[in-house]
Each structure stands twice: as structure tokens, then as C-alpha cells.
Amino acid sequence: MDSTRRALVRLAIGYGLIGGAISMYLAAIGMVETFAARFLIGTTLSLGHVIFLVGLVVAGFMTARKLHEQPPLIASALAALAGALATLPALVLVAVIHLFVIPAAGQPAAFRVRDMFVNLSPELAELLTFSQGPLVGSLVLVLVGAAIGLGTSALLRLRGQPRVALINGIAWTLGIGIFSKNVSQILQETLGREVVRFLFQQESLRPAVALVIFVGAALVGYFRVHRVATSRWDKLPPTQRQRGRLILIALGISLLLALPWIVGLFLSQALFVIGYYVIMGLGLNIVVGFAGLLDLGYVAFFAIGAYVMGILTSTGPLGVSNLTFWSALPICVAVGVVWGFLLGFPVLRLRGDYLAIVTLGFGEIIRILATSDWLAPIQGGPQGVLHIPNPVFFGVNMNSPQHIYYLVLGGSALAMFVSVRLRESRLGRQWKAMREDEDVAEAMGINLVSTKLLAFAIGAAFSALAGGIFSARLGNIFPHSFNILISINALSLLIVGGLGSIPGVILGALVLVGLPELLREFTEYRLLMYGLLLIIVMLVRPEGFLPEEARKRELHAGDELEPRPVITDDALGALGSRQE
């Protein structure tokens, strides 16, 4: 029994230190202090606090999850221990700051810690100790960690509606608090400034409003409003359900059309960025998701479409024909198709990593050519192409984010329609067969040459379409706008949303592109967010958040046959005896 207890304590200590390492890392790289200026509820809870507490929640959650078979008292105590231990690395940071960053009695520090760790500041120490001083604040931090571990364990012990209610309330309150700037802007556009002043305090939720949101969301979760509505919908006669679908579709289209005027100028610009990434993502989804061809040079077609649009429509010295946007757009798509074929021919025999390296090189070749002086007389070199006119639609100059939104909305709808039609076509089935096994597909009579070339060409057409819209919106294009990160972003949103899934492309664009645009503070940490999110997706949902059904079945084919292991007393005792 003693060995079992020691094994349990070691487990809690291990998870506590892991959670503490996460919190310490987030504080050391500056995220905690950077986001401390964004308050979520009143002037008490900030986004910096929430980010720091992530490690503590992880420690309590992992400990309680592993020990869910243990008695509630033991599991709760060990979760509280893990939460308290998760604060120790933060206390080390506080001690380092007070010993070496804030010298006593005006004396210089023993060595300059901030030369190496620039984010270890007195403000960070104040934030971690809740402005209570190093001793009292450290004690408060340990108690907060223990309380979070205890609360996480209690939440996992709950079952059914109470658990759903609490999770619903916490998620909605934090979500609205995080996006309070955007929510207040939308409410100001629709309901007026007085309503915003009543609900928000310095761009954060008032505590009473936050309580109302928590209670309302908890009640919705407790009474399972969504399930009740779904069950009633399923009981309706087929004719009424068909009529209801038509009404919902009409409402959805109306909302999409009215969206830029509801959200305002800034959010309309964010919608534009999301829109052209959706177009690019749908094109790359054909190449990678449907056909299984790993293309890391996808930004090349985006750049080609942008430059063709710029050269054909520019009113500056580089303009060659002064075409209108609508006349030049089909040419951009056609040129993208041609370049898709040109890229496809050299890589017909390549697979996997070799294909990725060659396509990556192709993207870099296009970028270097765009910056070279050799092609400067044609496409401007490092100075780019200037004086690109905005699209004009029936006399309306689409020079504002609210107008250009409709252009990317139409492009996204077209790309989605083509993707849906191709997915269920004979060509789509050939792509999927080639994705699974090229040798077997060729043995079954599929022409790999034409199938691969069509995948590259159609994917390139979508990317060139997005590039043409992009250049017409900006009015000026420069080579630095077409670096490798564009390809990485497009591929990342596919992985997060789900390879081969059309709804997954939209969700991935909203998560990876929309969130950093809505939260401008995250721009500096965009790549870190991508990495963390990709790791989480690979561990929790390797098929993506909205996966294609076939891929989901492939990745979870053996789940029913392999039950998840459960840590029992005998197993923990054996672990403790082995460690002794």
C-alpha cells in the first residue's frame, strides 16, 4: 500500500512540474505580461492571468484524469498537490526577479539576467504575485494553484448535465471576454454606443454582465437546449424539415450578405483575409487532401495570379493593357492553370518528401525571380507593381473592406462549389485512389500522369484566383508579400481543419487566420500558436477538427478493438516496486 501511495504522489509531482514548466515558459517568453493589458472581466481578470493559469489547469486535469479510478478524496488531494506544485517554477521566476532584476537598496545586480531573459521584469513579478509582495503573493499563488487543481478534479468527477452546464458557462464567459473588443464593436454598429457602455468597462466585460452570461450559458447547457431542439427537429415530417432547411439556408445567405455592415470596417478586413485563405485552402485541399500530393510551393501560384493581375490592370509604367479587373481575372486563372501544368510535369515521378522539397524549391524560385533585377522591367523587381485599380462592379468602386468582402465571398462560393462537384466525380475518386496507393491505382487503370496534372492545375487556378483578388484589394504588390509562410499557413489550416474536408478548410481558416486577425496581440506569437495547435491536433484529433469521413475511419479503425488502459491500484503498486 505504501508503494502505491508513493507512486500516486510521484504521478502528481510529475504532472505538477510539467504544468509548471508550461506556465514558466509562457511567462518567460513574454506572453503573460504582453496580454496582461487585455482585461476580460472588469479590471481583475486579464488574458495574461488566463494564459499563465493554463499550466496549472493542465497539471490538475492530467492528474485527475489519470486517477479517476481512485477514491474521490485521494484523487482530489493529489490534483490539488499537482496544482500547487505547478506554481513552483513561477515562484523561481519571482525569486530571480527580486534577487537579480530588482537590486536591493539601489545596488547593482550580481549579473544582468535581462541580457539573456528580457521578459523577466518587475511587472511580471507583480503580475505573478497578484501585487501582494513576494512573500504573501507567493503564498496566494500556491493556494490558487491548489484551488485550480481541486476544481479541475471536481469538474471531472461531475457527470451529465451539471458538468456540461459548468463547461458551457466558463467557455462562453471567457470567449466573450477574450473577444470583448470585437463584440463591443459589433454591438456599437447595431445597437448603439449606450448599450456598449452599459455592458463593457474599458473594453472588458463588467463583472455583473459576466455573471449573467455565465448563468445563462450554464442554464442552456443544463437543460440541453441544443439536444431538445435537435430531437424536435427529427420528429418533424419530411415536408416541414425540407421547408425548415430552405428557411435556414435563406437566413444563412442573408446573414453572410449583411455581415460586413454588421461587424464594421476592421472586422470586414479580417473577413477578407479569411476569405482569400479559404480560396487558397480549397485549392490546396485538392492537391494535398484529395490527391495526396504534398505541395509546399503553393504560394508561387498565388504570386503568379497577383502579378498577372497587377501587370494587366496597372495604370502605372508597368501596365501593359489597362484591362479591367473582370477582364483580367480569367487570364490570371488561366495563367495559374498553365503554371500548374508546368510544375506538374517535372514532379510526376516524385512522392512524399521528395515532392515536397521540389515544390518548395519552385516556390522559392518564383520569389527570387520576383525580387530580381532581371525581370524588373516586366514586374518591377523589389519595387513591385504599383497603381493597381480596385474592382468596379456596376459603377460601384470596391475600394473598402465592406465592398471587397463580397468579392472573396463569391470566390469562396465558386471554389466550394467546384470542390464539392469534383469530390464526388470520377476524377475525385481517382484522386482519392491515387492518394491511398499510387501503384494500386495505376494497376486499376488510372492514368497517373493526367490525374496528377489536373490536381496541380486546378489547385493552381484557385491560388491564382486568390492572388488576383489580393492584388486588386491592395493596389500595390511587392515580392515580400509572397514568402514561404503563405504556403505553410495554407497547409496548416488544412491539417487543423481536416485533410480532404471542405468544411474543415473553412474552420481551419477561421481558427488559424481569423483568430490572430481578431486578436492583434497574438500577431507576434502567430507561429508559436500554429505549432502548439498542430501538436494538440496531432495528439487529440489527428484527423482534424472536421475530418473527411473516410480519413476519420482510417485513423480510428482499431479504436473499438483496443480499450484505453486504466491505472489501477495493482498497476501503481507494481510501478512503485519497480522504481524502488
FIPAGU-657688 format. One record per residue (C-alpha): residue in three letters; x, y, z. Coordinates in steps of 0.05 Angstrom, whole numbers, plus 5000, padded with zeros to 4 digits. Last residue first. Layout:
! residues N
ALAXYZ
...
***
This chain:
! residues 580
GLU524650214886
GLN522250444818
ARG519849744802
SER516049694868
GLY512550364855
LEU510450164786
ALA507849504811
GLY503849864864
LEU501050344812
ALA498949754769
ASP495749394827
ASP492050034849
THR489250124779
ILE491250574721
VAL486350454664
PRO488650294594
ARG484150504536
PRO480649934501
GLU483749694436
LEU478649364389
GLU473949964385
ASP479750424369
GLY482349994313
ALA479450364252
HIS480451054284
LEU485351344234
GLU482251024172
ARG475151174193
LYS476751904203
ARG480151934135
ALA473951654102
GLU469352134138
GLU473352754120
PRO475353104184
LEU472253704219
PHE477153824277
GLY483053474245
GLU484552724232
PRO489952714286
ARG484852944338
VAL487952954407
LEU495452864396
MET496253124325
VAL491253684338
ILE494853894401
ILE501553904366
LEU498654304308
LEU495554804357
LEU502154894393
GLY506054994329
TYR501055474298
MET500555874363
LEU508055934365
LEU508056174293
ARG502856704309
TYR506356954372
GLU507857664348
THR500957704316
PHE497457484381
GLU496458204404
ARG492258324342
LEU486757884369
LEU481657894313
GLU486957784259
PRO490457254301
LEU483656894309
GLY481556944236
VAL487756624204
LEU488955994244
VAL482055874273
LEU477556164219
ALA481855894163
GLY481855204196
LEU474255214203
ILE473455394129
VAL478254854106
GLY474954354153
PRO468254484119
ILE471554234054
SER474753624086
GLY480453284048
LEU485453404103
GLY482053624167
GLY481154314197
VAL487754344234
ILE491653994178
LEU488454414124
LEU489555054163
SER496854874169
LEU497754764095
ALA495155464078
ASN499455774133
ILE505655404110
SER504555614038
ILE503756344058
LEU509756274105
ILE514156124044
ASN514256854024
PHE509557213976
SER508457914007
HIS515858044006
PRO515558093930
PHE511358733930
ILE504258883908
ASN500559543904
GLY493059663898
LEU491859243960
ARG484958983940
ALA486658853867
SER492958483888
PHE489158023935
ILE483557883885
GLY488657663833
GLY492457243884
ALA486156883907
LEU484556693834
ALA491756483824
SER491056013884
PHE484555723857
ALA487655603788
ALA493855283819
GLY489454763854
ILE486054613787
ALA492754543751
PHE496354133804
ALA490553643810
LEU489653603735
LEU496953453726
LYS496752893778
THR490752553745
SER493552643674
VAL500152303692
LEU497251783739
ASN492651483687
ILE488151033729
GLY487650323702
MET486949913766
ALA494449773765
GLU495650523766
ALA491350603828
VAL494950013861
ASP501650333849
GLU499351023871
ASP496650793937
GLU491751173982
ARG492551853950
MET491951553880
ALA485251243899
LYS482951913927
TRP485052273864
GLN481451763820
ARG475151843862
GLY475452593851
LEU476452493776
ARG470252053774
SER466252593808
GLU464252633882
ARG469953083904
LEU469953473839
ARG462853733849
VAL464253933921
SER470854263903
VAL467654653845
PHE462054913890
MET467055093945
ALA471555473897
LEU465555863870
ALA462956023940
SER469856243962
GLY470556693901
GLY463756993913
LEU465357133986
VAL472257393965
LEU468857903921
TYR463358063971
TYR468558244022
ILE471458753973
HIS465459203988
GLN465959204064
PRO473559244062
SER473159894020
ASN475560023949
MET470159653911
ASN468460243865
VAL461060163850
GLY459360323777
PHE456259643763
PHE462159293798
VAL468859663796
PRO474959283821
ASN480559693852
PRO485959973807
ILE493259733811
HIS497660353816
LEU504160003835
VAL507659353816
GLY513659153858
GLN519559583878
PRO523858963891
GLY523258763818
GLY518159173779
GLN514558623742
ILE516758693670
PRO522759163671
ALA524758853738
LEU525358153709
TRP533058133713
ASP533158593774
SER531058003817
THR525858043873
ALA520257693835
LEU525257193807
ILE527357023878
ARG520156913899
ILE518656473838
ILE524856053851
GLU522955983925
GLY516155703907
PHE519355213858
GLY524354993912
LEU518654833959
THR515354433903
VAL521754033895
ILE522553913970
ALA515253703980
LEU515753213922
TYR521952903951
ASP518552854019
GLY512752443993
ARG512852243920
LEU516452423856
ARG515352113788
LEU510752653761
VAL514853213792
PRO517853523729
PHE511053533692
GLY506753813748
LEU510354473755
LEU508954653683
PHE501854403688
GLY500554853748
TRP503955423711
VAL498855353656
VAL493055323705
GLY495555953740
VAL495956313673
ALA488656123660
VAL486556373730
CYS490057033719
ILE487057093650
PRO480156983678
LEU481457553728
ALA484058053676
SER477358213643
TRP473758293710
PHE479358733738
THR479259193679
LEU484759163627
ASN489859723623
SER493959323572
VAL501259323591
GLY501759653659
LEU508859713684
PRO509060473677
GLY503060573722
THR495660473707
SER496259743729
THR490959263702
LEU494758733663
ILE501258783703
GLY497858763771
MET493058193754
VAL498857783726
TYR502957953788
ALA497557723837
GLY495957083799
ILE503356903795
ALA504357053869
PHE498656593890
PHE501356073842
ALA508156103876
VAL505056083946
TYR503455353934
GLY510755163939
LEU510054663996
ASP505854173956
LEU504853473987
LEU500953083934
GLY495552663968
ALA490452753911
PHE484352963952
GLY487453294014
VAL494153523985
VAL492553773915
ILE485053873922
ASN485854153992
LEU490954643964
GLY485454953922
LEU480454973979
GLY485855274024
MET487355823974
ILE480056023968
VAL479255984044
TYR485656404052
TYR482456924007
GLY476356944051
ILE479956964118
VAL483757574096
PHE477257904072
LEU473757724137
ALA479258074176
GLN478258694132
SER470858654148
LEU472658614221
PHE476159284216
LEU470659634175
GLY464459444215
VAL461458794241
ILE454258884219
TRP455459204151
PRO460558674134
LEU455658114154
ALA449558324114
LEU450857854055
LEU453157284100
LEU447057374145
SER442357364086
ILE445556734060
GLY444756404128
LEU437556624134
ALA435856344065
ILE439355694082
LEU435555654148
ILE428855774112
LEU430455254060
ARG432354754114
GLY425754904150
ARG421754764087
GLN425254094079
ARG424053934152
GLN416754114145
THR416053654084
PRO419753084119
PRO415053094180
LEU418153374244
LYS420752884297
ASP428053004278
TRP427153754290
ARG424253624359
SER430353194376
THR435053724351
ALA431654274391
VAL431953854454
ARG439153684442
HIS441154414432
VAL437254644493
ARG440754154537
PHE437354394601
TYR444054444637
GLY447754724577
VAL442855294566
LEU442655414641
ALA450255454643
ALA450355944585
GLY445356394621
VAL448956354688
PHE455756514657
ILE453057074614
VAL449457384675
LEU455857334716
ALA459957664661
VAL454758234658
ALA455458334733
PRO463058344729
ARG463058854672
LEU466058554610
SER472458874583
GLU473459424532
GLN474459954586
GLN468159724623
PHE463059374578
LEU455659224581
PHE452659904597
ARG457760284555
VAL456459824496
VAL448959934502
GLU450060684502
ARG454360654439
GLY448960384393
LEU445259744379
THR447959504312
GLU454759834299
GLN456159904374
LEU454259184385
ILE459158954331
GLN464759384361
SER463259134431
VAL463658414407
ASN470358544373
LYS473458884433
SER470458364480
PHE473557784441
ILE477257494502
GLY471457664548
ILE466357354501
GLY470356714500
LEU471856714574
THR464456774592
TRP462256274538
ALA467355744558
ILE466255804633
GLY458655764627
ASN458655184579
ILE463754794620
LEU459554894682
ALA452954694648
VAL456054084614
ARG458553834682
PRO451853954715
GLN448253604657
GLY451752934659
ARG457352754705
LEU461653124755
ARG468152794776
LEU471953164721
LEU469553824748
ALA471553634819
SER478653464795
THR479154124758
GLY476754494820
LEU481854164865
GLY487554304816
ILE485255024809
ALA484755104885
ALA491754824894
GLY494455314842
VAL490855894875
LEU493655694942
VAL500655684914
LEU499656364882
VAL496956664947
LEU503156404984
SER507556724932
GLY503757374937
VAL504657395012
LEU512157305007
PRO513957684943
GLY509158264950
GLN501558264942
SER501258544871
PHE497857904847
THR504357514858
LEU505057314785
LEU503058004760
GLU507758384806
ALA513457924786
LEU511858044713
GLU511858794724
PRO518758744757
SER521358454691
LEU523757774668
ASN521957874595
VAL529058034571
PHE531857364593
MET539057364569
ASP541058094580
ARG535458114629
VAL539457704679
ARG544858234685
PHE549457964739
ALA550358094813
ALA545158654809
PRO547259374821
GLN545759664890
GLY539660124896
ALA537859864966
ALA536359164939
PRO537059024865
ILE530558894826
VAL532858454768
PHE537658004806
LEU534457794872
HIS527258014862
ILE526957774790
VAL530257114807
ALA525456994865
VAL519457134822
LEU521956664768
VAL523056124820
LEU515956244844
ALA513556124773
PRO517355464772
LEU513855274838
THR506755434815
ALA505654744784
LEU507054444852
ALA500554744878
GLY496454474820
ALA499553784828
LEU498053784902
ALA490853984889
ALA490353414839
LEU493252954892
ALA488153164943
SER482353094893
ALA484552404872
ILE485252174944
LEU478552444966
PRO474952184904
PRO477351464913
GLN481851244855
GLU479051054787
HIS479551774762
LEU486951784778
LYS489751904708
ARG484552434693
ALA485452784760
THR492952844748
MET492253064676
PHE487053584694
GLY490653874754
ALA497253964717
VAL493954224654
VAL489854724694
LEU496154974727
GLY499655044660
VAL493855434630
LEU493855904691
PHE499056354659
ILE494856454596
VAL488756624638
HIS492557124680
GLY495357464618
LEU488257504589
SER486457934648
LEU481957814708
THR481258394757
THR480059044719
GLY472958854698
ILE472558174666
LEU476958024606
PHE482558524614
ARG487658584558
ALA493758934588
ALA496158274618
PHE496858014548
THR504058234539
GLU505958044611
VAL503657324604
MET506257244533
GLY513257484549
ILE517456884531
ALA518956754604
ALA511656764626
LEU509356244575
TYR515455824592
MET514055864667
SER506855654656
ILE508755054614
ALA514354854662
GLY509354884720
GLY504654424683
ILE510253924673
LEU512354004746
GLY505353864770
TYR504653264724
GLY510852954753
ILE509153124825
ALA502152824818
LEU505052174789
ARG510352144842
VAL504952214895
LEU500951644864
ALA507051204860
ARG508751354933
ARG501651164953
THR502050514915
SER508850354947
ASP505850475016
MET500050005000
***
